[in-house]
Amino acid sequence: MLESTRELDRTFVTESSNIVKPAIASGRKGFFISRRLIVLHLLIVSVALITVAFAVHYFGIKCQHYDNNETPVVLEASTENPPSLTANSVVVDVRLPKNLRPLHYDIRLLPWMEEGNFTINGFIHILIECIQNTNKIVLHSTDIEIDRVSVKIANNAEIIEIDNFEEDVERQFFIINLKSTYSLKEENRYNVSMNFTGILNEQQHGFYRASYTEYGKKKYIAMTQMEPVDARRVFPCFDEPNFKAEFSIILGRKRDMISLSNMPKIKTTPIAGILDYEWDYFERSVPMSSYLVAMIIADYSYVESNTSHNNITFRVWARHSAINQTKYALEMGPKMLQFFQEYFGIDYPLPKQDMIALPSFHGAMENWGLITYGEQQLLYDPDTSSDSHREIIAQVIAHEQAHQWFGNLVTMEWWNDLWLNEGFASYMSYIGANHFVINELQSVMGVDGLITSHPINQPVHHPDEINQIFDRISYNKGASIVRMLAEFLGHGTFQRGLSHYLKSRMYGNAVQDDLWTALTYQAELDSVKLPTDIKTIMDSWTLKMGYPVVNVIRNYTYSLITVQQERFLMDSRPTLNSTYRWWIPLSYSSKAQPDIVQCGWIPEYSDQVNISLEATENQWVIFNIDQVGYYRVNYDQNNWHLIIQQLREDPREISVINRAQLIDDAFNLARTGLLDYTITLNLTHYLKLEVEYIPWRSAAAGLKFLDSMLCRTEIYGIFQDYVIRMVDELFHHVGESHDDQKTLHDNPIRANTQTIAWRLACHFQHCGCIQRAMKLYSNWMNQPDQHIIPTHLKSIVSCTAVAHGGKKEWEFAYAKFNTSNSATEKDDMLEAMSCSSQAWILKRMIDWTLHGPLVKTDSIHMLVYLVRNPLGRYLAFDFFKIHWDKVLRLSLRSGIPTIEALFSIATESFNTQAELNQMTEFLDGKLRGHSGPISRIFDQLMERIERNIYWLDRYKASISLWLTQYSEDISNFTSIRLP
């Protein structure tokens, strides 16, 4: 599943959302969202926000914020009440016994969607097979009320008598104990049936409801989100991925609505005794896991493709008023489905594929045959949505379609192998795209370089732990090591091996060793030479946290290189150490040998290897070509100078991806003390010649950290001036161009480059950028029905204009927010409104979180944007103190966007001992002692603040000296030109 925070958290370098599950998150599958675990997440987030505001309130220094994270994470809340602040003990043994397995479910649900009555009447019949004799039946069930009188167990005509029932609330078990004279016998089949009732909740998990306004009328929609462990909230079941079964579903609905499920509808009948209600019957499904079951009831329209392959009915559903925004999804969906059928060599096994755009949902979920998307992830309006947003839609669709094979057809045995679903789907959505490096690989390295990271394959037990692993490690790192695997195997062998794996496990489950076995079989068949078996290589990447830095040390006299490995840690404090080692594939190119040279491996059991080099002492060498390997590279000082010289003379001699890699590695190596900041900052000089998007994205990420660390220091002015002059050439090269919309539509990379030029320039107060933004926005205000601002610049232009304007600029954004029918434009305007520098306006918006015109989901998104505004962060402090419980309850009932991004925003500039002490004291009083997901969040939060303190003390002086010494050289850059 994808979590949608890959991006609500857009700042000056974020042009697009990443596909993730988020936590963004692909679903989590899809892209993504949350659960019980959110209660604790939200509490921490709120605490973080309060503390940030506290610091700003007392220190009076405000830093503008921008974020390079494009990977959305969306989480879901699971309780209406504020959490207890006492410590919790986590039950580890939460797995169902293996003595029974389900074969088939008959499910009948009637959700009532009327004001004052949002209940669900349900009936279920489960055909089970006994694997081992037992005198009890254990099912998952939570948040539903089972009518115990209705519970029946039978074997053919024989009724099995029940002794009593138990509920294990902590394990979410409903236990049926049989009378002592009865037991279920091995190899026999039994029928279990019961009635139950539930609630059509507002918490974005299980079977839940959302409301929206269309044509002036309030409407409700009922929808499901089962992954990972919420099918048990909808009907009693065996809610683990390896308990696959077939499902026959019947849904009740009002006559003027439609219902959808995984399979096609086969008939409709009236509901006896209930006027204007009907039953919809759906075909029996293929065997699948309970988390993939999907049901929707709505007043919706659809469009249908005429190009579907293999007689597959392909439809896209949306609100009636938004159906005209489905054209692009209807074009891309069948293409993606056909591509994966051919790539995997396996036909899509269902007769139909529905994709549906849902309000108040963020991310996407790969339910088999009925993929759900947030409106921003599926709907595209060329008049209001940017071309980068169109790319995101294509990527999200590809991610979810890939899941129909990797995840649905073959499913992980248990959640510790979640990365088999998410990592592969994320990789498949990027095949052939250079953006993979910046969106997936470089973005996750910051998280995976923490002491508090975790392995891709990690044991999980409790539902809170399961929810916790829907994160960047499973998605982004999983995709990155899959990409590395495909490269060293060869793409043909990789593709054939995947097909073999899927065919051998179809309709079943798998662990990662099953994949290694299939790929090993194919590699041997294709005579691929590897230093050891695939399992040994890949276990070194999946069973360990973190990643290496490869140190390249040249012997210039004898043209030899010593290549060493050590674990890379974002924490540069010298007391930290690690003995982790990996199997590392090596490749390089040089001035003498520009083609890729595959030069062997560093074994897991070795610190270093020696390599003969095809380069003279005056020729540069670059390792990890196109950043295929999941590692960083550091060089001796002379080789860095040779690389810098080449970049200043002609950067085109080095590939675009490697230029991005060099920038990203240099900033992060310097951040941890492995490289002198003088070399990193000297490297950035070449950027005045750089016009490509990907290297600038990497540069923006590096500048982001310096910006957050220096913004409250006395040297920020000269740092700001340096960045302005560095980006000036790019802004005038692409930022001020007058490309028409069609040109940008046909060249989305240029649109992305324009976007990053504007974000950098306007954030660092480039006069030309600000004046141009104010002019564009003013023209739009004068002609509100015209498309004055290019769609990819709308959020930047609007935010800048509102920040530098006043009441009328804000009110125009608010009016557009209220009248737009485009989810992306509404989000752009919500962000712009939150950029205001007027304290009274921000205070009014903050008050809206309790009582105002916004729906709950928009209120939460608004808080995300407000906390990026230093003034908004300051104003939030007293509000949160006074209304703590109310704000917390609001948050817990809403879908919460970009939880981890929100942490980053709230605390990223904390770099003083006073801030650390304040945070420690506050968290000790409120949160310390909790177990589960809260512990890692707390640890990472404190680790980052401690690391920032150390960094500022160690590196600020040298950066200040460099900026001062090079001020004359900087002045030789093209002077700033006002429009």
N, C-alpha and C positions, 0 to 999 in steps of 0.2 A: 504494500500500500504506500501511497505517497503522502507525506505530510506536507502541508502547505506552509511552510515557512521557508521552504525553498520555493515569491518573497513578499511577505508583508513588511519585513524589516528592510525597507529600502532607504539608503542614505546616499551620500554623494557618489559612491562607486557601484551602487547596485542598480543594474538596469533590468534584471530579470530574476525570476524565481528559479531555484533549482528544484529538481525533481526528487523528491525524497520522500520518506515517510516519516517523519517524519515519523514524531516523535514525532518533511516534510516531508509524514509523514509520511511511497508509492504506495499507495496505499496505504498506510503504514504499510499498508500496502497501499499502495497507490502512493499518495502523498499524505501528510498526516496530522493525526489528532489523538486523543487521549483517554483517560479513565480515572479510576479511583486514585490512582497514583497522582493525579492532578491536584488533588486536594493539597497534598504536601508541596507539590511544585508551586502552586499558586501562592501558598503561604510564604514560601521562601522568596518568590518574586516580589511580592508586596513588601516584604521586609527589605529586600534589596533596594526597591524604589524609595522606600522611606529613608533608608540610610543615605542614599545618594542625595536626596533632597535635603536631609539633615546637614550633610557636608557642605552643600551649596549655600544653605541658609546661614551657616555659621562662618564659613570661610569667604563667602561673598564673591567667589571667582567662578565664572561660568565658561564652560568649554562647548563650542559647537561640536556636534557629533556627526560622523558619517560611518557607514558600515559597508564592508566589502562582502559580507556573507550573503550569498544568494540562495542558500539552501533552506527552504521553508520548513518549519516544524510546527505542526498543529496538534494540540492535545485536547482531550476531552475531559470534562469534569464528570464525577460520578456520584456526588452526594449533594443534597441541598443544604445541609447544615455545616457550619464551620467545624473543622476537625478539632478533636481533642488535642491539647498540647502536651499530653503525657506520652511517655515512651511506649512504643508498641513492640510486642514480640511477634516475630514472623514465623508462622507455621511452615515448615519446609516440606513435609510429606503431603502434597496436594494432588498427586496423581491418582486417577481412578484405578481400581483393581483390574487386572487383565483377564478375569475369568469369564467375562461376557463381551460380546461385540455386537454393535448394531448392524443390521442389514438394510433396513428400510424404515423411513418415517412417513406416516400420514399426518399432516399438520393442517389444522383448520383454525384460522384466526379471524376475528371480527373486531377491528379497532373502531371505537366510537370517536368521531372527530367533531364534537359539538361543544360550544362553550359550556363549561361546568361538568362535562363528562368526557374525559380522555382515558377511559379504561379500555381493556382488551379482553374479550372473551375468547378462550382458546380450548381446543381439544387436540390430543396427540395420541397416536397409536404407533408403537415402535415394535418392529419385528427384530428379535434379538436371537443370537446363537450362543449357546453355552460352550465355552472352551474348557472349563474345568468346573467340577461340581461345586455348587455354592448354595447357601440358604439365605442369600440377601442380594438385592439389586441396588447398586449405587449409581445415582445419576447426578449430573450437575444441575443446580437450580438456585437462583438467587433473584431477589426483587420480584418474584411472582408467588402467587398464593395458589397452592394445589388443593383441589377439593378431594380430601382423602377418602371420602365415602365413594367417590367415583373411580378410585384406582382399581383396576382389574388386571389379573395375570392369568393367562390360559395357555395350555399346550393342546392344540387342536380343540377337542370338546371338553377337556379336563380343566376345571377351575382350580387354580393354585391359591390356597388360603393364606391370608396375610395375618401376621401376628401383631406387628406395630410398625410405626414410622419413626424415623429420627431425622433431625436436621443438624448437620454440622455446619454452622454458620461460617466459621473461619475458613473451612475448606470449600465452602459453597456446595456441599453435598446434600442430596435428599436420598435417604436410605430406606428401602422397603425390606423389612425383616419378615421372613416366612415362618409359618408355624413349624414346630420342631419335627412334625411328621412329613414335612415337604422339603424338597430341595430341587434345584434345577440340575438336570443331568447333562453330562458332557455329550456333545454332538447333537443335542436336541434343540429345537427352535421354540420360542415362546413369544406370545403377544402381550405387550404391556400397554395399557391405555389409561387415560385420566383426563379430567377437565381441570382447567386452571384459569386464573384471571391475572392480568397485569396492568401496568400503567403505561400509557403512551407518553413517555417522559420528555423533558426538554433538555436532556443532558448529553445528547449527541452520542449515545451508545445504546446498544440493544435496538428495540423498536421505539423510535422517538418522533416527535413532531416539531415542525417549524411553521412559522407564519410569514406571510408577505402580503403586500398590497398590490393589486392589479386592477386597473381600470376603476380605481377608487373603492374597491371592495377588498376587505380582509379575507384572505384564504389560508387554509391549512394544508399541509402536506405531511404524510406519514412515511417514514423511511427507516431503513435498518443500517446499522454499522456493527458487524459482529466481531471483526478482528480486533484483538486476538482472542479474547475469552468472554465475549458478550452474547453469544448465542444462548447461553444459559439464562440470560435475562429475558429471553423471548419465549422459550419453551424448554421443558426438561429434556436433557439430552446428554450424550457422551461428548463433551465439549473439549476434545483434544484432537490435534490434527491427524493422528494416525488411526482414529476411529472413523474411517470413511464409510459412507452409506449412501443409498439412493433416497431422494426426497420427492414426495408428492404433496403439493401445496394447494390449499384452497383459501382464498381471501375474500372477505366480505367488504362491501363498499357501497357508498351511495351511487344511485343510478347515473348521476351526472358526472361521475369521476371515472378514472381508469385505474387499473391495478397492473403491476408488473412483477415478475419474479424471474428466476434463473432460466426457466424453460418457457416455451410458447404456451399461450392460453389455448385450451381445447374446447371449452364451452362455458356458457353463462346461464345461471338459473336464478329465479327470484328467491329471496329468503322468506320462507313461510312465516307469516304473522308479522313481518316488519315491512311497512310500506316504504317504497322507493329504495330498497336495499337489494343487492344481488350478490350471489356467489360467483367468483371466477375460479375455474378449475384449470390447473396447469399440468403439463406433461410430466411424467416421471423423469427425474434427473439421472445423469450418469453418477457413478460413485464419486463423492466429494466430501471434503471436510466441512464440519458445521460452521466454521467461521466464514465460509464462502456463500452461505445461504443469504439471499437478498429478497426483500419485499418492499414495494412502494405503492402508495395510493395517493393520487394527485389529480388535479384538474389541469391536464397538460396536453400539448400537441406534439406531433412528431413529423419528421421528414424521413424519407426512406431512400436508400441508395439503389441505383439501377445497375451498379457495376460489381455487386457482390459475387464472390467466387464460390463454386461448389453449392450453389443454391442456398447460400446462407442469407437469411433476411437480416439486413443491417439498418437499424434505425437510430436516430438521434432525437431525444426528447428534451423539451424545454417549456418554460412558461409560454402561454399564448403570445404575450407581448414581446417575447425574446426569441421566438422561433426563427426570425430572420437573421439571427446571429449564429446559426448552426451550420451554415454552408461550408465553412472551412473544416469543421469537425467531420462532417459527412463526406468530405473529399478525402481527408487523411485517414479516417478510421478503416475503411475497407482496404486502402493501400497498405496500411501497417499489418492488417490481418493477413493479407496475401503474402506480404514479405516474410512474415514469420512462418507461415505454412511452408514456403519454399526453403527458407533457411534451415529449419529444423527437420524438414522432410516428413512432416506429420500433418495431416489435415486437421483443421479445427473441428472438434468432435461434436459441437452443438449445432442445432438447426438455425439458431439466430444469435445475434449480438446486438444488445441495446446499450446505448450510452446515454446518460441522463445528467443534466445540469441542475444542481440543487441549490436553493438559497440557504444561507446560514451553514454552509458546509465548506470546509477548506481542505484542499488536497484531492485525493482520489482513492478509490478502492476497487480492486480487481474482481469483484464478485463474478463468478463464472456466468457468462451470458447476460449480465446486467451490471455494467461498470458505472459506478457513481462518481461524479465530479462536482467540485465546487464550481459555481458559475464562472469564476475567473480562470479556471483551469480548462474550460471547454468552449465557452462562448467567445466569438470574435466579431467585433464590429469595426470594419476598416476605417470608419470615420472617427472612432473614439479610442480604438485599441492600437497599440504600437506594433511594429513588426517584430520587435523582440518578444512581445507578448505572444505573437503568433508562433514564434519558435518554441516558446515554453509549452504552448498547447500541443504542438506536434510531439515534443519530448515526453510530455505526460501521457499522451495517447499511446506512444510507443512503449513506454514503461508498463502501462496497464495491459496492453495487448500481449507483451512478452510474458506477463504473468499467466496468461491463459495456458501456457505450456510450463513455464518455470514457476511453479507455485500451485497451480490448479491441477494440471494433468499429473504432474509429479510434485508431491508436497513434502516439506521437511518432516522428519519423524517426530521431532519435538522442537520447541522454540529456540533451543541453543543453536540450531542450524538455520535460524531465520535468514542469515546472510545468503544462504543458497537461493532463497526467494528474492530478497531485495538487492543483493549485490549483483546478481545476474540480470535482473530486470533493469537496474540502473545502467549497467554496462551496455545492454542491448539497445537501450534508448539513445545511445551516443555513437553507435558504430560509425566510424569514419568522420566523426566531428572533432575538430581541434578544441572546441570549447570544453571537452571532457577534462582537460588538464586544469583549467582554472575553476570550473564549476564543481568538480568532484575531487580530484586528487589534491590540489593545493589547498582547497578549503578544509579538507579533513586533517591535513598534516598538523595544523595548529592544535586541534583537539587531541590527536593521537600522540603528540609529543609531550603530553602532560604526564606527570607521575601517576595521576588518578585515571588514566585511560583504562581500557579493558580489552581483552582479546576479541577478535571477531566471533569466534566460537566460544561461548561462555556458558557454564551451567546456570540454568534458571529454574525456579520452582514455583514460588508464589506468584499470583497474578501481577502484583506490583513489580516484581522483578522482570516479568515478561514484558510489561509495558515499557520498562526502562530501557530495553535493548533496541527499541525502535529509534535509533539514533544515527548519527553520521558514521559511526564505526561500521554498523551493519550495512548501511546504504553506500556511502561514499568509499570507505576503505574496501568494503567487499567488492565494489565495482572496480576499484583500482588494481587489486591483486588479480582479478579476473582478466583485466586488460593485459597485465604483465604476463599472465599464464598463456593467453592467446598469442602473444608475441613470441615467447621462447619456444612454444610448440609449433608455431606456424598456423596461420588462420585456417587453412584447409583442414589440417589435422584436428584443430580445435573444434571446428564446425562439425566434422564427421563424428568426433567423440561425443559432443553434446547430443547429437541425434541418436547415437547408440545408447547413451545414458537414458534419454527420455523414453525411447522405445522399450528398453528393458525394465523400466519402472513405472510405465504409464498406468494411471488410475491407482497408483500405490504411493508409498512413502519412501524416503531416502535419507541417509546421513551423508556427510561430506565424503566419507570413504568410498561410498558407492560411486560418486562422481570421479574420484581419483582412479578407481578401478577401471571405469569405462574409458577415461582418457589415456590411461596406461596401455590398455588393450589397443586403442587406436594408434598411439605413438609407436608401439612395437610393430603394428601392421604397416605403418608408413615409414619405418626405419628411422625415426627421429632419434638423434643422439643426445642424450642427457647425462649429466654427471652422476645422477642417482635416480631413484624412482620418484614419480610425481608426488606420491603421498609424503615422502620425506621432505621434499622441497616445499610443498605447500603447507604442511603442518608447521613449518618454521614461521610461516606468515599468519596462519589462522589461530594457532594456539598460544601465541605470545602477543602481548600488547606492544604498541610502539613500532618503530622502524629505525633503520640505520642511517648514519651519515657515512659516506664513502670518502675517505681522504686520499687524494691523488697527489703523490709526491714524485716529482720528476728528477731523474739523474740526467742532466743536460749534456754531460760529456759522453755518455755511452748510450743515449737514446733508450733508456729504460724507465719504467714507472713502477713504483711500489704503491699498491692499492690496499688500503686498510679499512676495516669496518669497526664502528662502535655505535652504540645506541645514541640516537639524537634525543635530547631532552630540552624542552622549552625553558626549563629552569636552569639558569646558568650558575647557580651557587655551587661552589667547588666541593661541598660535602656530599653531593649526590653522585651516585655511580650506578652502573648497571653492567652485567656481564652477558646480556642478551646477544645472540648471534643469529644470522639468517643465511640461507642459501641465496646469493645475490647474483643475478645475471648482469654481465658487463657488456657495454658497447661504447664506442667512441668514434669521433671524427676529428679531423685536424685540418689545419691550413693546407698541409701536403696531401691529405687523404679525405676529401670532403664527403665521400660516400661512407655509409655506416660500416663500421668494422665490429663484428661480433667477436669479442676477445676472451670469452670464457666466463668463469664463475669464481666468486669467493665462497668457499665452503662454509657451512655452519660451524664446523669444528676448527676453523682457522681465523686468525685476526687479519691476515694479509696474504696477498699473492704478488708476484713480480711479472711484469708484462713487457715484451719488446715493443718499441714504439716506432711508428712511421712518421716522424716529424723531427725537424732540426731544432736547434736551441732557440731560434727566433720565430718559431711557428707555434701557434696556440693549439691546445688540445681540449676538447670538451667531452665529458663522459655522460652516460645515460641519455642517449639520443632520443629526442622528442619526449623526454621524461616518461619513458615506458616503464622503467623500474620504479618501485615504490620506495624511493630513498632520495636523500639529498646528496649533493656532491660539493666537497671543498677542495681547493687546490693550493699549491704552494704560492707564495706571494708573486713570484715572477710570472707564473702562468696566468694568474689573475690580471696582471698588468698587460700581458699579451692579448688577452681577451678584450680588455677595456680599449686597448689601442685599435683593435679590429672594429669594435663597435663604433668608435668615434670616426674611423675612416669610412667604413661602409657596413652598416649593420646587416645588410642583405646577405652577406657571406655566411651568416649564421641563421639557421632556420627560425621561423617565427616562434615555434613552441620552445625551442632552446633559449631564445632570448627571454621569454617569459620565465623559464626555469632559472636562468642565471639571476634574474632580478629577485625572484622569490627566494631562492636559496641564499643569495647574498644578504638580503634583509634579515632573514631568520637566523643565519649563521652569526651575523653580527649581534643580533638580539641576545644570543646565548653565549657570547664571548668567544666563539670559535673563529671569528673573522674580525679584523679591525674595521671599525665604522668608516675610517678613511677610505678603505677600498670600496665599501658598499656605496658611499656617497659619491665617490669618483665615478663609479659605474653609472650612476643616474645621470651624469652629464650627457651621455649619448642620447637621452630621451628627447632632446631638442630635435633630433633627426628621426625619431620614431613616429610613424603614422599608423601602425597596426594596432588593432584593438586588444589582442591577447596580452602582449607585453605591457600595455598600459594598465590593463586590469591587475596584473601582478604588481606593478608599481604602485597602484592605488592602494592595494592591500598593505604593502610595506609602509607607505606614507600614513595610512590610517593609524597604525600603532604609534608612530612618532607624533602624530597630531594629538592623540589622546594623552600621551605622556608629557608633552611639552606645553600643552595649551594653557597651563596655569603657572608657567615659569617665565622668568624675565627674558628668555631667549626666543619666545614664540614669535615675536615680531620679525626677526631675521629669518627664522625658519619659514614663516608664511610668505615673506617676500621671495625667498628662494623658490618655493613651490610655484608661486604665481608666475615667475619669470620662466620656470621650466615648462609649465603647461601652456604658456602664452602662444608658442609656435603652433602647438596642436590645435588650440582653440581657433586661431585665425586660419589654420589650414582646413579644418573640417567643421568647426563649430559655427562659423559665420557663413558657411556656404548656403546657397539657396536652392538646394536640390528639391525637385518636386517629389510629391509623395510616391509616384510610380517609380522614380529612380531609386528611392530608398527602399521601396517594396521589393524591387528586383535585386537590391544589394543590401541585405540586412546587416552585414558586417560594418558597412559604412554608417548605418544608423546607430549601431552599437558604439562605434568610435565617436560619433557626434555626442552621444549620450554621456559617455565617460568624460569627454572634454568639458561639457557643460557642468557636470556634477563637480568635477575638480575645480574648475575655474570659479564657479559661483560660490562653492563652499569656502574657498580661500579668499573671497572678496575681490576677485578680478573685476575691475571697474567696467570693462567692456561687457562682461557676462551679465553683471547686475543691470546695467543700463539697457542692454538688449532684452533681457527678461522683462523688465518693467514696461518697455515699449510694446512687446508682443502681447503681454497681458492686458495692457490698456486698450490695444486695438481689439482684443477679444471682448472686453467689457463693452466697447462701443458697438460691436457686431456679434452679439452673443449666439446668434444662430449660425454663424459662419465657423468654419474650421480653420481658424487663424494660426493656431500653434501646432506644429508637427506633433503627431500623437506620441512619438517616443520621447519628446521633450516636455510634455504637458505637466508631469508631476514636478519636474525641476523648475520650470518657468513659473508655475503657479506658487510653489513653495517660496521661491525667491521673492516674487512680487508681493505675496502676503506678508512675508517677514519684513520687507522694506517699505511696505505700504501701511495702510490704516484700516479704518472700519469699512470703507466701501470695497476695498479689495477682498477683505474677509467675507463680507456679505455676498459678494458675487460668487465666491467659491461655495458658500453655503447654499445659495440658490441653485447652482449647478448640481450640487450633491443631491438636493431634493428632487430635481426634475429629471435627472439622467436615468435612462433605462439600461445603461451599460455598467456592469459590475466593476470593470476596470476604471472607468471614468469616475464612478462614485468613490472608489478607493483613492484615486489621484486627488480628488477634491477633499476627502477627509484628511489626507496627509497634508495638503496645502493649508487647510484651516488650522491644523495643529502647529504650523510654522509661525504663527503670529507672534509679534513682539509686544503686543498690547496685553498687559497683565489682566485687565478686566475681561477681555475676550477669553483668555485661557481659563480664568476662574469660572466663567460661565460654562465653558465646555466641560471642565472637571465636574461641575455640579450636575451635568447631564447624566453622569454615570449612575446617579440615584433617581433622578426624575427629569426626564427631558424627552426630546423628539426622536432620539435614536433607538433602534432596536438593540437588544442586549449585545448581540455580536458586534455591531458597529461601535458600541460603547467601549468594548474591550479593545478593539482595533485602535480606537482613538487614544486610549491610554498608552498603547505601544508607541504611537507617534508623539504624544505629548511628552513622554519621558525622554525622548531624544532632544527636545527643546529645553535648554538649560533653565529658562524662565518657567516653563511648564513643570519641570522637575521640582523647582523650588516651591512653586505654589501648591504642588501635590502634598507636601509634607504635612502641613496642618490639617488638610482635608483627610488624609489617611489616618492621622492620629484620632481625629474626632469621629470618623465614620468607619472605623476599622471593620467591625462585624458586618456592616451593610455592604461595604465594598467587597469583602471576602465572599459573602454569599452570592453577590452578583457575578463575581468571577467564576465561582464554582458551578453556577448553573449555565454558563456560556461556553461555547467552544473557544479555547484559548489559543491565540496565534503565537507562533514563534517563541515558545517558552525560553529556550536556551538563548535565542538571540536577545530576548528581553533582559536576561541576566547580563549578557555582555554589554548591552547599552547602559544598564543601570550602574555598573561597577567598573567599566573598563578603564576609566581615568583615575581610579583610586590608587594612589601611590605614596601615601604618607602614613607614618606610624599612628597618627591620630585617627585616620580613617579606619585603619586596621583595628585599633582598639575599640572604636565605636561599633564597628560591625561585629566584632567578637562579643562584646558585652550584650548587644541586642540579641544576637542569635543564641547566646548562652541562656538568656532569659526566656526565649520563646521556643526554641527548636532543638537544642542539643539533647541527645538521648534517643531521638527517633531512629528507626532502622529503615532498611529498604532504600528506595530511590533518594530519599532526602540526604542520606549520608554522602553519596557521591557528589551531589549538587553542592552541599556544604563544603566538602573537601576541595572541590575545584574552585569554588568562589574564594576561599581563604588562600589557597595555593597561588592564585593569580595575583591577589593583592600583595602577598609577601614577595612574589617574584617582581612585581612592579616597583616595590620599594627598593629592592636590591638593584634593579636596573637603573633607576633614576640616580641613585647614589654613585653607581659605577660609571655610567656612560654620558651623563649630561654634560660634563665638562669637556670631554673630547669632541662631542658633537658641536658644542658652542664654539670651540676653537676652530673646527673645520669651517663652520659657517662664516666666522669672522675672517679667517685667512683667505677664503675663496670669494669674498664679497666682490672684489674687483673683477674676477673672472666671470662671476655670475652676471655682472653688469654688462658683459659683452653679448649676452643673449639678446635676441630681438626685443626691442623696447615695447612696452605695452602700448597698444594703439586703441584709442577710444573710438567707438563707432560714430 
